[in-house]
Amino acid sequence: MNGKVIKLNDYKFNFGQETIFLNVFAVFKSIKNGNKYIIYSYDNKKLYCGSAFVKNNEIIVMISKGENDDDIKKFVKELIDNNYQEEYEIISLDKVNSIQVIDEAICDIDVDINKLNDITIPKPKVVEKEVVPKKKVNFTIVFLLVFILVVAMFFFFNPEVINGKNVYYTCSKSYDHEKLPASVIENVELEFNGHGTIIDIKVKSDYIFNDVNYYKEFRDKSYFYQYFSDGDTYKFDDNTYTYKLFSSINTKEDFFLPTDKDGLIKHYQDDNYTCKVVDN
């Protein structure tokens, strides 16, 4: 089976919202053009599709271009008939544990979504319970186990008691781009653990164009790929003529910046960023 139930990751950094899972029926690659696509649903009532980018153990979803719709429709038809051809390569979801939706669109495909779910997503295995003879209850042992469990759960859900609470900073700066007719607003979100060591860095850069014609050319002729690194995601806001770029910095591999809170904050302040603590 090609599908999997995958947890939705909210890239907008909204904390505390309800956990959502998506039924991902397939991620596949067109051998003809090299593009990757995804088909999925929230509740098996509507079918969604788009372009897929795989980064580490996460899938990033964006709206695909209109000319790719035929590829998606053809693949879905062949998938439902269990007869997809060598022109498509199925991408394994074994190591994928989250999905991030930047933009999405409903697929205009006449298909039985429940059938698609049945043939692509593995069903949980039903394990028959073994009947075990009843034993006498030792209440002292039960009390001790319950006490240990309560203490363990307390520290599990309140790790700050031992490690301290995580601390969040936002560092931002604005400047005129040296090449593009645009001003840039850059926001860096820093997360430190209770010991003051960096554990996560996310960057959002807004390129606000002051030349509408160049903005359209930048968007339509894919100039933006010059400012797009592997693993980044992006979005265009045509109302404000803004190119939004979302990046994430790996703090464990090839990380050459200071890892302590004071050193990293000073690094950004020396680069003309304004930094402040964020209540969370």
Phi and psi restraints in degrees (value plus and minus 20) as a CYANA .aco file:
   2 ASN   PHI    -118.5   -78.5
   2 ASN   PSI     -33.1     6.9
   3 GLY   PHI    -119.6   -79.6
   3 GLY   PSI     156.9   196.9
   4 LYS   PHI    -186.7  -146.7
   4 LYS   PSI     127.9   167.9
   5 VAL   PHI    -108.1   -68.1
   5 VAL   PSI     100.7   140.7
   6 ILE   PHI    -147.0  -107.0
   6 ILE   PSI     121.1   161.1
   7 LYS   PHI     -93.1   -53.1
   7 LYS   PSI     117.5   157.5
   8 LEU   PHI    -102.7   -62.7
   8 LEU   PSI     109.9   149.9
   9 ASN   PHI    -124.1   -84.1
   9 ASN   PSI     103.2   143.2
  10 ASP   PHI    -104.6   -64.6
  10 ASP   PSI      86.3   126.3
  11 TYR   PHI     -91.5   -51.5
  11 TYR   PSI     -31.6     8.4
  12 LYS   PHI    -101.6   -61.6
  12 LYS   PSI     -19.3    20.7
  13 PHE   PHI      45.9    85.9
  13 PHE   PSI      15.9    55.9
  14 ASN   PHI    -104.5   -64.5
  14 ASN   PSI      96.8   136.8
  15 PHE   PHI    -111.1   -71.1
  15 PHE   PSI     124.8   164.8
  16 GLY   PHI      67.9   107.9
  16 GLY   PSI     -18.2    21.8
  17 GLN   PHI    -100.8   -60.8
  17 GLN   PSI     145.9   185.9
  18 GLU   PHI     -82.1   -42.1
  18 GLU   PSI     118.2   158.2
  19 THR   PHI     -91.5   -51.5
  19 THR   PSI     110.7   150.7
  20 ILE   PHI    -142.2  -102.2
  20 ILE   PSI     119.3   159.3
  21 PHE   PHI    -137.7   -97.7
  21 PHE   PSI     123.3   163.3
  22 LEU   PHI    -130.6   -90.6
  22 LEU   PSI     123.1   163.1
  23 ASN   PHI    -108.3   -68.3
  23 ASN   PSI      80.4   120.4
  24 VAL   PHI    -111.6   -71.6
  24 VAL   PSI      92.4   132.4
  25 PHE   PHI    -101.0   -61.0
  25 PHE   PSI     -53.2   -13.2
  26 ALA   PHI    -192.4  -152.4
  26 ALA   PSI     128.1   168.1
  27 VAL   PHI    -140.9  -100.9
  27 VAL   PSI     105.4   145.4
  28 PHE   PHI    -158.6  -118.6
  28 PHE   PSI     141.7   181.7
  29 LYS   PHI    -139.2   -99.2
  29 LYS   PSI     113.1   153.1
  30 SER   PHI    -101.7   -61.7
  30 SER   PSI      98.9   138.9
  31 ILE   PHI     -83.8   -43.8
  31 ILE   PSI     -49.0    -9.0
  32 LYS   PHI     -86.8   -46.8
  32 LYS   PSI     -67.8   -27.8
  33 ASN   PHI    -135.3   -95.3
  33 ASN   PSI     -24.3    15.7
  34 GLY   PHI      59.7    99.7
  34 GLY   PSI     -20.7    19.3
  35 ASN   PHI     -99.0   -59.0
  35 ASN   PSI     128.3   168.3
  36 LYS   PHI    -124.9   -84.9
  36 LYS   PSI     121.9   161.9
  37 TYR   PHI    -151.6  -111.6
  37 TYR   PSI     141.8   181.8
  38 ILE   PHI    -157.3  -117.3
  38 ILE   PSI     124.6   164.6
  39 ILE   PHI    -147.5  -107.5
  39 ILE   PSI     113.2   153.2
  40 TYR   PHI    -177.3  -137.3
  40 TYR   PSI     154.0   194.0
  41 SER   PHI    -171.5  -131.5
  41 SER   PSI     133.6   173.6
  42 TYR   PHI    -105.5   -65.5
  42 TYR   PSI     -64.1   -24.1
  43 ASP   PHI    -156.0  -116.0
  43 ASP   PSI      -4.1    35.9
  44 ASN   PHI      43.9    83.9
  44 ASN   PSI       1.5    41.5
  45 LYS   PHI    -124.0   -84.0
  45 LYS   PSI     -50.8   -10.8
  46 LYS   PHI    -150.9  -110.9
  46 LYS   PSI     123.3   163.3
  47 LEU   PHI    -122.5   -82.5
  47 LEU   PSI     109.4   149.4
  48 TYR   PHI    -134.4   -94.4
  48 TYR   PSI     133.2   173.2
  49 CYS   PHI    -170.2  -130.2
  49 CYS   PSI     145.1   185.1
  50 GLY   PHI     155.9   195.9
  50 GLY   PSI    -194.1  -154.1
  51 SER   PHI    -101.5   -61.5
  51 SER   PSI     126.8   166.8
  52 ALA   PHI    -143.6  -103.6
  52 ALA   PSI     115.4   155.4
  53 PHE   PHI    -142.7  -102.7
  53 PHE   PSI     108.3   148.3
  54 VAL   PHI    -122.1   -82.1
  54 VAL   PSI     101.7   141.7
  55 LYS   PHI    -148.8  -108.8
  55 LYS   PSI      96.6   136.6
  56 ASN   PHI      34.2    74.2
  56 ASN   PSI    -137.2   -97.2
  57 ASN   PHI    -127.4   -87.4
  57 ASN   PSI       6.2    46.2
  58 GLU   PHI    -152.2  -112.2
  58 GLU   PSI     125.7   165.7
  59 ILE   PHI    -125.2   -85.2
  59 ILE   PSI     113.5   153.5
  60 ILE   PHI    -130.3   -90.3
  60 ILE   PSI     108.4   148.4
  61 VAL   PHI    -131.2   -91.2
  61 VAL   PSI     112.2   152.2
  62 MET   PHI    -157.0  -117.0
  62 MET   PSI     141.8   181.8
  63 ILE   PHI     -86.3   -46.3
  63 ILE   PSI     113.1   153.1
  64 SER   PHI    -104.6   -64.6
  64 SER   PSI     137.7   177.7
  65 LYS   PHI     -89.5   -49.5
  65 LYS   PSI     131.2   171.2
  66 GLY   PHI     -77.2   -37.2
  66 GLY   PSI     -52.3   -12.3
  67 GLU   PHI     -91.2   -51.2
  67 GLU   PSI     -29.7    10.3
  68 ASN   PHI    -111.6   -71.6
  68 ASN   PSI     -24.1    15.9
  69 ASP   PHI     -79.8   -39.8
  69 ASP   PSI     -58.6   -18.6
  70 ASP   PHI     -82.8   -42.8
  70 ASP   PSI     -58.0   -18.0
  71 ASP   PHI     -79.8   -39.8
  71 ASP   PSI     -65.2   -25.2
  72 ILE   PHI     -86.9   -46.9
  72 ILE   PSI     -65.8   -25.8
  73 LYS   PHI     -80.9   -40.9
  73 LYS   PSI     -62.7   -22.7
  74 LYS   PHI     -84.6   -44.6
  74 LYS   PSI     -62.0   -22.0
  75 PHE   PHI     -84.7   -44.7
  75 PHE   PSI     -63.4   -23.4
  76 VAL   PHI     -80.7   -40.7
  76 VAL   PSI     -62.6   -22.6
  77 LYS   PHI     -82.4   -42.4
  77 LYS   PSI     -63.8   -23.8
  78 GLU   PHI     -89.3   -49.3
  78 GLU   PSI     -53.3   -13.3
  79 LEU   PHI     -87.6   -47.6
  79 LEU   PSI     -64.5   -24.5
  80 ILE   PHI     -86.1   -46.1
  80 ILE   PSI     -47.9    -7.9
  81 ASP   PHI    -109.8   -69.8
  81 ASP   PSI     -20.4    19.6
  82 ASN   PHI      35.8    75.8
  82 ASN   PSI      26.1    66.1
  83 ASN   PHI    -166.3  -126.3
  83 ASN   PSI      20.1    60.1
  84 TYR   PHI     -94.8   -54.8
  84 TYR   PSI     128.0   168.0
  85 GLN   PHI    -114.3   -74.3
  85 GLN   PSI     158.2   198.2
  86 GLU   PHI     -91.3   -51.3
  86 GLU   PSI     -27.0    13.0
  87 GLU   PHI     -96.1   -56.1
  87 GLU   PSI     -24.8    15.2
  88 TYR   PHI    -144.2  -104.2
  88 TYR   PSI     122.7   162.7
  89 GLU   PHI    -136.5   -96.5
  89 GLU   PSI     103.7   143.7
  90 ILE   PHI     -97.9   -57.9
  90 ILE   PSI     108.6   148.6
  91 ILE   PHI    -110.5   -70.5
  91 ILE   PSI     107.3   147.3
  92 SER   PHI     -87.8   -47.8
  92 SER   PSI     118.1   158.1
  93 LEU   PHI    -126.6   -86.6
  93 LEU   PSI      -8.8    31.2
  94 ASP   PHI     -76.9   -36.9
  94 ASP   PSI     -60.9   -20.9
  95 LYS   PHI    -117.5   -77.5
  95 LYS   PSI     -20.7    19.3
  96 VAL   PHI    -101.2   -61.2
  96 VAL   PSI     108.5   148.5
  97 ASN   PHI    -145.3  -105.3
  97 ASN   PSI     -19.5    20.5
  98 SER   PHI    -175.5  -135.5
  98 SER   PSI     141.2   181.2
  99 ILE   PHI    -158.4  -118.4
  99 ILE   PSI     116.8   156.8
 100 GLN   PHI    -138.9   -98.9
 100 GLN   PSI     102.0   142.0
 101 VAL   PHI    -124.0   -84.0
 101 VAL   PSI      89.1   129.1
 102 ILE   PHI    -103.1   -63.1
 102 ILE   PSI     -70.5   -30.5
 103 ASP   PHI    -159.6  -119.6
 103 ASP   PSI     131.3   171.3
 104 GLU   PHI    -166.1  -126.1
 104 GLU   PSI     140.2   180.2
 105 ALA   PHI    -165.6  -125.6
 105 ALA   PSI     126.2   166.2
 106 ILE   PHI     -96.8   -56.8
 106 ILE   PSI     114.2   154.2
 107 CYS   PHI    -100.5   -60.5
 107 CYS   PSI     109.7   149.7
 108 ASP   PHI    -107.9   -67.9
 108 ASP   PSI      50.9    90.9
 109 ILE   PHI    -150.4  -110.4
 109 ILE   PSI     108.9   148.9
 110 ASP   PHI    -103.9   -63.9
 110 ASP   PSI      78.1   118.1
 111 VAL   PHI    -168.1  -128.1
 111 VAL   PSI     129.0   169.0
 112 ASP   PHI    -100.6   -60.6
 112 ASP   PSI      82.7   122.7
 113 ILE   PHI     -85.6   -45.6
 113 ILE   PSI     -56.3   -16.3
 114 ASN   PHI     -83.6   -43.6
 114 ASN   PSI     -58.2   -18.2
 115 LYS   PHI     -86.3   -46.3
 115 LYS   PSI     -60.1   -20.1
 116 LEU   PHI     -79.7   -39.7
 116 LEU   PSI     -60.7   -20.7
 117 ASN   PHI     -83.3   -43.3
 117 ASN   PSI     -63.9   -23.9
 118 ASP   PHI     -84.7   -44.7
 118 ASP   PSI     -56.2   -16.2
 119 ILE   PHI    -111.2   -71.2
 119 ILE   PSI     -27.4    12.6
 120 THR   PHI    -136.4   -96.4
 120 THR   PSI     -51.5   -11.5
 121 ILE   PHI    -124.1   -84.1
 121 ILE   PSI     102.6   142.6
 122 PRO   PHI     -81.3   -41.3
 122 PRO   PSI     123.7   163.7
 123 LYS   PHI    -110.8   -70.8
 123 LYS   PSI     126.9   166.9
 124 PRO   PHI     -80.2   -40.2
 124 PRO   PSI     120.2   160.2
 125 LYS   PHI     -94.9   -54.9
 125 LYS   PSI     115.5   155.5
 126 VAL   PHI    -113.2   -73.2
 126 VAL   PSI      98.9   138.9
 127 VAL   PHI    -126.9   -86.9
 127 VAL   PSI     103.2   143.2
 128 GLU   PHI     -92.4   -52.4
 128 GLU   PSI     113.0   153.0
 129 LYS   PHI     -96.2   -56.2
 129 LYS   PSI     115.6   155.6
 130 GLU   PHI    -103.9   -63.9
 130 GLU   PSI     112.3   152.3
 131 VAL   PHI     -99.2   -59.2
 131 VAL   PSI      97.5   137.5
 132 VAL   PHI    -130.6   -90.6
 132 VAL   PSI     113.9   153.9
 133 PRO   PHI     -78.1   -38.1
 133 PRO   PSI     121.1   161.1
 134 LYS   PHI     -89.6   -49.6
 134 LYS   PSI     119.6   159.6
 135 LYS   PHI    -136.8   -96.8
 135 LYS   PSI     139.0   179.0
 136 LYS   PHI     -87.7   -47.7
 136 LYS   PSI     121.4   161.4
 137 VAL   PHI    -109.3   -69.3
 137 VAL   PSI     107.1   147.1
 138 ASN   PHI    -113.4   -73.4
 138 ASN   PSI      83.7   123.7
 139 PHE   PHI     -87.7   -47.7
 139 PHE   PSI     -46.7    -6.7
 140 THR   PHI     -86.0   -46.0
 140 THR   PSI     -64.7   -24.7
 141 ILE   PHI     -86.5   -46.5
 141 ILE   PSI     -60.6   -20.6
 142 VAL   PHI     -81.0   -41.0
 142 VAL   PSI     -66.5   -26.5
 143 PHE   PHI     -80.0   -40.0
 143 PHE   PSI     -64.1   -24.1
 144 LEU   PHI     -82.7   -42.7
 144 LEU   PSI     -62.8   -22.8
 145 LEU   PHI     -85.6   -45.6
 145 LEU   PSI     -61.3   -21.3
 146 VAL   PHI     -83.0   -43.0
 146 VAL   PSI     -61.7   -21.7
 147 PHE   PHI     -81.2   -41.2
 147 PHE   PSI     -66.3   -26.3
 148 ILE   PHI     -82.3   -42.3
 148 ILE   PSI     -60.5   -20.5
 149 LEU   PHI     -84.4   -44.4
 149 LEU   PSI     -63.2   -23.2
 150 VAL   PHI     -83.0   -43.0
 150 VAL   PSI     -63.8   -23.8
 151 VAL   PHI     -83.9   -43.9
 151 VAL   PSI     -63.0   -23.0
 152 ALA   PHI     -83.6   -43.6
 152 ALA   PSI     -62.7   -22.7
 153 MET   PHI     -85.9   -45.9
 153 MET   PSI     -57.1   -17.1
 154 PHE   PHI     -79.9   -39.9
 154 PHE   PSI     -67.4   -27.4
 155 PHE   PHI     -93.2   -53.2
 155 PHE   PSI     -47.4    -7.4
 156 PHE   PHI     -87.8   -47.8
 156 PHE   PSI     -64.7   -24.7
 157 PHE   PHI    -106.3   -66.3
 157 PHE   PSI     -27.8    12.2
 158 ASN   PHI    -152.1  -112.1
 158 ASN   PSI      39.8    79.8
 159 PRO   PHI     -82.8   -42.8
 159 PRO   PSI     -39.8     0.2
 160 GLU   PHI     -85.0   -45.0
 160 GLU   PSI     -39.1     0.9
 161 VAL   PHI     -80.7   -40.7
 161 VAL   PSI     -56.4   -16.4
 162 ILE   PHI    -117.0   -77.0
 162 ILE   PSI     -68.3   -28.3
 163 ASN   PHI    -114.5   -74.5
 163 ASN   PSI     -33.5     6.5
 164 GLY   PHI      64.1   104.1
 164 GLY   PSI     139.0   179.0
 165 LYS   PHI     -96.4   -56.4
 165 LYS   PSI     128.7   168.7
 166 ASN   PHI     -87.1   -47.1
 166 ASN   PSI     127.6   167.6
 167 VAL   PHI    -137.4   -97.4
 167 VAL   PSI     116.7   156.7
 168 TYR   PHI    -137.6   -97.6
 168 TYR   PSI     114.8   154.8
 169 TYR   PHI    -145.6  -105.6
 169 TYR   PSI     131.4   171.4
 170 THR   PHI    -142.1  -102.1
 170 THR   PSI     105.3   145.3
 171 CYS   PHI    -134.6   -94.6
 171 CYS   PSI     110.8   150.8
 172 SER   PHI    -160.0  -120.0
 172 SER   PSI     134.5   174.5
 173 LYS   PHI    -176.6  -136.6
 173 LYS   PSI     137.6   177.6
 174 SER   PHI    -144.7  -104.7
 174 SER   PSI     122.5   162.5
 175 TYR   PHI    -180.4  -140.4
 175 TYR   PSI     143.0   183.0
 176 ASP   PHI    -107.6   -67.6
 176 ASP   PSI     111.2   151.2
 177 HIS   PHI     -87.2   -47.2
 177 HIS   PSI     120.1   160.1
 178 GLU   PHI     -92.6   -52.6
 178 GLU   PSI     -40.4    -0.4
 179 LYS   PHI    -138.2   -98.2
 179 LYS   PSI     -59.1   -19.1
 180 LEU   PHI    -107.8   -67.8
 180 LEU   PSI     128.4   168.4
 181 PRO   PHI     -97.4   -57.4
 181 PRO   PSI      47.6    87.6
 182 ALA   PHI    -174.4  -134.4
 182 ALA   PSI     130.6   170.6
 183 SER   PHI    -118.0   -78.0
 183 SER   PSI     130.6   170.6
 184 VAL   PHI    -140.9  -100.9
 184 VAL   PSI     110.1   150.1
 185 ILE   PHI    -132.8   -92.8
 185 ILE   PSI      96.8   136.8
 186 GLU   PHI    -134.9   -94.9
 186 GLU   PSI     105.8   145.8
 187 ASN   PHI    -139.9   -99.9
 187 ASN   PSI     105.7   145.7
 188 VAL   PHI    -132.4   -92.4
 188 VAL   PSI     101.0   141.0
 189 GLU   PHI    -121.0   -81.0
 189 GLU   PSI     100.7   140.7
 190 LEU   PHI    -132.5   -92.5
 190 LEU   PSI     114.5   154.5
 191 GLU   PHI    -142.7  -102.7
 191 GLU   PSI     102.7   142.7
 192 PHE   PHI    -132.6   -92.6
 192 PHE   PSI     125.9   165.9
 193 ASN   PHI     -98.4   -58.4
 193 ASN   PSI     159.9   199.9
 194 GLY   PHI     -84.2   -44.2
 194 GLY   PSI     -35.8     4.2
 195 HIS   PHI    -114.1   -74.1
 195 HIS   PSI     -16.8    23.2
 196 GLY   PHI      62.7   102.7
 196 GLY   PSI       1.5    41.5
 197 THR   PHI    -124.6   -84.6
 197 THR   PSI     115.6   155.6
 198 ILE   PHI     -85.9   -45.9
 198 ILE   PSI     115.4   155.4
 199 ILE   PHI    -145.7  -105.7
 199 ILE   PSI     -35.8     4.2
 200 ASP   PHI    -178.7  -138.7
 200 ASP   PSI     117.4   157.4
 201 ILE   PHI    -154.3  -114.3
 201 ILE   PSI     104.0   144.0
 202 LYS   PHI    -144.0  -104.0
 202 LYS   PSI     119.9   159.9
 203 VAL   PHI    -144.1  -104.1
 203 VAL   PSI     111.1   151.1
 204 LYS   PHI    -141.1  -101.1
 204 LYS   PSI     102.8   142.8
 205 SER   PHI    -139.8   -99.8
 205 SER   PSI     104.4   144.4
 206 ASP   PHI    -124.8   -84.8
 206 ASP   PSI      96.4   136.4
 207 TYR   PHI    -116.3   -76.3
 207 TYR   PSI      85.3   125.3
 208 ILE   PHI    -119.7   -79.7
 208 ILE   PSI      89.8   129.8
 209 PHE   PHI    -103.1   -63.1
 209 PHE   PSI     120.1   160.1
 210 ASN   PHI    -123.4   -83.4
 210 ASN   PSI     -17.6    22.4
 211 ASP   PHI    -142.5  -102.5
 211 ASP   PSI      85.1   125.1
 212 VAL   PHI     -83.1   -43.1
 212 VAL   PSI     -62.0   -22.0
 213 ASN   PHI     -83.8   -43.8
 213 ASN   PSI     -61.5   -21.5
 214 TYR   PHI     -88.7   -48.7
 214 TYR   PSI     -56.0   -16.0
 215 TYR   PHI     -77.2   -37.2
 215 TYR   PSI     -65.9   -25.9
 216 LYS   PHI     -86.4   -46.4
 216 LYS   PSI     -59.0   -19.0
 217 GLU   PHI     -87.4   -47.4
 217 GLU   PSI     -60.6   -20.6
 218 PHE   PHI     -78.7   -38.7
 218 PHE   PSI     -59.8   -19.8
 219 ARG   PHI     -97.5   -57.5
 219 ARG   PSI     -70.4   -30.4
 220 ASP   PHI     -94.1   -54.1
 220 ASP   PSI     -50.5   -10.5
 221 LYS   PHI    -119.2   -79.2
 221 LYS   PSI      -7.5    32.5
 222 SER   PHI      38.9    78.9
 222 SER   PSI      12.8    52.8
 223 TYR   PHI     -81.9   -41.9
 223 TYR   PSI     -44.8    -4.8
 224 PHE   PHI     -83.2   -43.2
 224 PHE   PSI     -39.8     0.2
 225 TYR   PHI     -84.7   -44.7
 225 TYR   PSI     -38.5     1.5
 226 GLN   PHI     -88.0   -48.0
 226 GLN   PSI     -40.1    -0.1
 227 TYR   PHI    -133.7   -93.7
 227 TYR   PSI       2.2    42.2
 228 PHE   PHI    -143.7  -103.7
 228 PHE   PSI      95.4   135.4
 229 SER   PHI    -116.6   -76.6
 229 SER   PSI     143.2   183.2
 230 ASP   PHI     -79.6   -39.6
 230 ASP   PSI     107.1   147.1
 231 GLY   PHI      77.3   117.3
 231 GLY   PSI     -34.5     5.5
 232 ASP   PHI     -95.0   -55.0
 232 ASP   PSI     138.6   178.6
 233 THR   PHI    -146.6  -106.6
 233 THR   PSI     139.6   179.6
 234 TYR   PHI    -165.6  -125.6
 234 TYR   PSI     147.9   187.9
 235 LYS   PHI    -178.5  -138.5
 235 LYS   PSI     122.4   162.4
 236 PHE   PHI    -125.4   -85.4
 236 PHE   PSI     115.7   155.7
 237 ASP   PHI    -133.8   -93.8
 237 ASP   PSI      79.0   119.0
 238 ASP   PHI     -91.3   -51.3
 238 ASP   PSI     -36.5     3.5
 239 ASN   PHI     -93.1   -53.1
 239 ASN   PSI     -54.2   -14.2
 240 THR   PHI    -133.1   -93.1
 240 THR   PSI     -14.5    25.5
 241 TYR   PHI      34.8    74.8
 241 TYR   PSI      32.7    72.7
 242 THR   PHI    -143.3  -103.3
 242 THR   PSI     114.4   154.4
 243 TYR   PHI    -122.3   -82.3
 243 TYR   PSI      95.5   135.5
 244 LYS   PHI    -122.3   -82.3
 244 LYS   PSI     107.2   147.2
 245 LEU   PHI    -140.5  -100.5
 245 LEU   PSI     107.3   147.3
 246 PHE   PHI    -133.4   -93.4
 246 PHE   PSI     105.3   145.3
 247 SER   PHI    -150.3  -110.3
 247 SER   PSI     139.9   179.9
 248 SER   PHI    -156.7  -116.7
 248 SER   PSI     112.9   152.9
 249 ILE   PHI    -121.8   -81.8
 249 ILE   PSI     105.6   145.6
 250 ASN   PHI     -94.7   -54.7
 250 ASN   PSI      95.6   135.6
 251 THR   PHI    -108.6   -68.6
 251 THR   PSI     -16.8    23.2
 252 LYS   PHI    -130.9   -90.9
 252 LYS   PSI     -49.8    -9.8
 253 GLU   PHI    -137.4   -97.4
 253 GLU   PSI     111.8   151.8
 254 ASP   PHI      32.7    72.7
 254 ASP   PSI      23.3    63.3
 255 PHE   PHI    -123.8   -83.8
 255 PHE   PSI      92.2   132.2
 256 PHE   PHI    -127.1   -87.1
 256 PHE   PSI     -17.9    22.1
 257 LEU   PHI    -105.5   -65.5
 257 LEU   PSI     145.2   185.2
 258 PRO   PHI     -79.1   -39.1
 258 PRO   PSI     122.7   162.7
 259 THR   PHI    -118.4   -78.4
 259 THR   PSI     -35.4     4.6
 260 ASP   PHI    -105.9   -65.9
 260 ASP   PSI     134.1   174.1
 261 LYS   PHI     -79.7   -39.7
 261 LYS   PSI     -71.4   -31.4
 262 ASP   PHI     -82.8   -42.8
 262 ASP   PSI     -61.9   -21.9
 263 GLY   PHI     -86.8   -46.8
 263 GLY   PSI     -60.4   -20.4
 264 LEU   PHI     -93.0   -53.0
 264 LEU   PSI     -59.9   -19.9
 265 ILE   PHI     -81.3   -41.3
 265 ILE   PSI     -63.7   -23.7
 266 LYS   PHI     -82.2   -42.2
 266 LYS   PSI     -57.3   -17.3
 267 HIS   PHI     -78.5   -38.5
 267 HIS   PSI     -65.8   -25.8
 268 TYR   PHI     -91.3   -51.3
 268 TYR   PSI     -57.7   -17.7
 269 GLN   PHI     -84.6   -44.6
 269 GLN   PSI     -57.4   -17.4
 270 ASP   PHI     -86.0   -46.0
 270 ASP   PSI     -41.0    -1.0
 271 ASP   PHI    -117.2   -77.2
 271 ASP   PSI       4.0    44.0
 272 ASN   PHI      50.2    90.2
 272 ASN   PSI       3.3    43.3
 273 TYR   PHI    -107.0   -67.0
 273 TYR   PSI     128.2   168.2
 274 THR   PHI    -121.3   -81.3
 274 THR   PSI     102.2   142.2
 275 CYS   PHI    -134.9   -94.9
 275 CYS   PSI     123.7   163.7
 276 LYS   PHI    -169.8  -129.8
 276 LYS   PSI     133.8   173.8
 277 VAL   PHI     -94.3   -54.3
 277 VAL   PSI     122.2   162.2
 278 VAL   PHI    -131.7   -91.7
 278 VAL   PSI     105.7   145.7
 279 ASP   PHI     -89.7   -49.7
 279 ASP   PSI     113.9   153.9
